[in-house]
Amino acid sequence: MSLATAVPVVPGSAPRPDHRRLKAIDGAPARRRRPRLAYAIIALSSALAIAAAQMGLSIAMTQGVYEERELREQVTALQYEQQSLTQQLVGLSSPQYLAANASALGMVINEAPSYLRLSDGAILGSGAAAPGQSTVDAIGRASVPNALVATAPLVTAPDATIQGLPEVPAAPSAPVENGPPALSEGLPAPQTR
């Protein structure tokens, strides 16, 4: 098989005598050159470097994902701890816990409270001291139990809780005049069936 080249003739121009004839090309293939070893080494090392860089980036990204997961777990654990501490704070500021601590200190509820007017220092009310015994049992059977502070130690008596108060020495009792009945058995209610 032989290939020939032809040059087109443009009208109005003089034909060239050396291009008019077709020439046959020798059919023998040209001798191939051996590829140079340096180019092959450079191409192979470049491909290996790209593969190693991709693997390194993949490992770095995977490590970053694990670190992010650990940090998210720490945030979640800290949020749970914050919620737990908030519940403890709410329990320790509850009326039951405050009443238990006041009772452990020997405080009583006064049926006729007195007030101090700050503008002139006048005492409004009877100004009499409260009786030695309170008519309302703030932490007795009539109170609503609070599970948040059921086992919390009292401030004044660390070995006592709301459920188990130590005996507080009672002050000399004075007769309660015109006070409401004691509510140690709960609110009075009619029996219904």
Secondary structure, 3 states (H helix, E strand, C coil): CCCCCCCCCCCCCCCCCCCCCCCCCCCCCCCCCCCCHHHHHHHHHHHHHHHHHHHHHHHHHHHHHHHHHHHHHHHHHHHHHHHHHHHHHHHHCCHHHHHHHHHHCCCCCCCCCCEECCCCCCEECCCCCCCCCCCCCCCCCCCCCCCCCCCCCCCCCCCCCCCCCCCCCCCCCCCCCCCCCCCCCCCCCCCCC
